[in-house]
Amino acid sequence: MTALALPRGRELSGDAQRLLWTSAIVVGASLPHWGALAGWTLALLAGAVAWRLAVALYGWPMAPRFVRLPLAFLSFCAVLFQYRTLNGSEAGTALLVVMVALKFLESSNQRDQLVLILISYFMMFASVLTERGPLTATYLVALVWVTTVALLQLGRRGPLLPVRATAVLAARLLLYSVPLMIVLFVLFPRLPGPLWALPGSTSSGASGLSDTMSPGDITNLGLSDEVAFRAEFMSRPPPAGALYWRGPTLTHFNGRTWSMQQGARRGERVADTIEYRGEPTRYRVMLEPNGRNWAFALDMPESWSRDRGLRMGSDYQLGMFFGGQRTRVLDYEVTSYVDYSAREPLTAGEIATFTSLPEGSSPRARALAATWITDGPSPSTVIDRAMGYLRSQPFQYTLTPPALGAQPVDEFLFETREGFCEHYASALTVLLRAAGLPARVVMGYQGGELNSIGSYYIIRESDAHAWTEVWLEDQGWVRVDGVAAVAPERVAIGSGRWSGAARTAVDRVLNLGWLKRTALAWDAVNTRWHAWVVGYGPELQRALLDSFGVRNLERTERWTLLLSLAVIATVGVLLALRLYAAWREQGRRPIDPAARAFATFARQLARLDVAPRAPGEPPAAYAARAAKTLPPAAADIGAIVAAYLRARYEPDPELVALAELRQRVSVFRPQRA
């Protein structure tokens, strides 16, 4: 902190050094927010810190009041204008940083700097509201330690203490708080979801599938390595070709774009129409925020975590169909059967909906489908003929297909014959509808990457997929994937690995062996952190009580028990810390009675702003420094130190010097000058 360019012969004063500590803490506490703050907010903070440092180091004038007041008003209005509110984590954090900048600009004494240090603790806490990864947590723990060092330095008068000694003291204080922190974290009753979850911006982390589909919509997702969700199997996982993660279904077609059905369709009845076969697959899903209420599960879910607010919709998709958009990680468990029959009966009106095509659309596709039904074949035969057409023609699966014109389905089927999953799902659904079979498009994900380090699957946006579902009177809804007819390896190994040739050079470098293993190891660390720390909630607390044999408690009973345990454990930890501190103090207490009396004298001086005796400082030098601070008591201080030196270092068989020392210390009542 002494490396700043100052005029020759000039050194940093104690106040300037304290201001440097304060500026470092303020900037460090704001650092986790930089990515979310507007540029003008960072400029205001940087300008305020720079101006105040220039005042302390180079004698610049303080910002006058007629500048600070309008600046505060304009900054408040700017935050309100930018975020349209002062509520929520983003607007609240921006306002907090603005307030810190303005407070720093006007800081003029030790009290102001202490206030800034305390506000910095709040800024650190605010960063946990939006970013809770292990790297952020590590940074914040280190910053809390440094901030505590700064608080110890700023909380006393006189010259700064040695940094090493203060850092050790701050670390010891924080270590004393760790047992209490663990007790409260584990035992304090939790509400559903993370304790610190707050509504955030719905614009952040909102990448994912769309509620419409037309050629090109999934192009932006096809090469994205962004994680959609993770799945940890508690039973043997199905083969990759059976990993169809069901999402929304698209029913309405306007000739180019597929969209979701408007209005509800008997969502309460579909779960009862599913016939499950084979072995169940149990797994846990950790779904990243996507700004939507959709949830994903393997086709076909049989049971799920209903306490998460998940319901099955009329199209067999899981979702949170009530409340606002989801802006945090959703952790839930599902049991699915990959072998099933969805025997939902359809009414005549519903059959008409699922076979409708807009007038004038896809004439060549209609003509082709008409040739398949001239001999009155069974629905299964029609499906075989549609898949056979895709196999027999020179279709190619590619992530960079050519653009399509006014009749996209016809152009794809008879001209370009290049496309990815949405092209094939759209064309196959149109062909089956043209042949009189009820059909719809299902969107979701297919496949996934096994993280062998963490023993779970990573499903990325590059695994986004679309397929066709056709309704057969004797079987119900049946999955038909047109991509399997053209590029079966895409279904067998997943899009992320199949499309490796289409990756950029940077992507290929990142997929090198050791880099890939490092990335997977870090993803495993991140996942466990979010599962056991960020996601620690009522379920894990309930499991903790179950492990101690306390089961089947109502919520109020469980909360009462947890609160009782938290209080008992907190009192126990505090008593243990107090006993430990007393034991350490007893071990440090000087045995020599003269040293004990002199320690009492030193404590009296410390209460009157006399800096503590430095290690190795002679008693006479300490007395001179104390007398300079307290001139009226100079004579008494000199007499006490003289008696201490005689009692401690000279022969005193009658203990006369010790008695004098004790008597003088007992009546020593100095006053501030």
Secondary structure, DSSP 4 states (H G I P E B T S, - for coil): ---S---TT----HHHHHHHHHHHHHHHHHGGGTTTS-HHHHHHHHHHHHHHHHHHHH-PPPPPHHHHHHHHHHHHHHHHHHHS-S-SHHHHHHHHHHHHHHHHHH--SHHHHHHHHHHHHHHHHHHHTT---HHHHHHHHHHHHHHHHHHHHHTS-SSPPPHHHHHHHHHHHHHHHHHHHHHHHHHS---SS-TT-----TTTT--S--SEE-TTTTHHHHT---EEEEEEESSPPPPGGG-EEEEEEE-EE-SS-EEPPSS---TTTGGGGEEEES--EEEEEEEPP-SS-B--EESSEEEE-GGGT-EE-TTS-EE--SSS---S-EEEEEEE-SEEEE-----HHHHHHHH---TTS-HHHHHHHHHHSTT---HHHHHHHHHHHHHHTT-EE-SSPPP--SSHHHHIIIII-EE-HHHHHHHHHHHHHHTT--EEEEEEEE--EEETTTTEEEEEGGGEEEEEEEEETTTEEEEE-HHHHH-HHHHHH-HHHHGGGGS-HHHHHHTSHHHHHHHHHHHHHHHHHIIIIIT--HHHHHHHHHHTT--S--HHHHHHHHHHHHHHHHHHHHHHHHHHHHHHHHHHS-SSHHHHHHHHHHHHHHTTTPPPPPTT--HHHHHHHHHHH-GGGHHHHHHHHHHHHHHHHS--TT-HHHHHHHHHHHH------
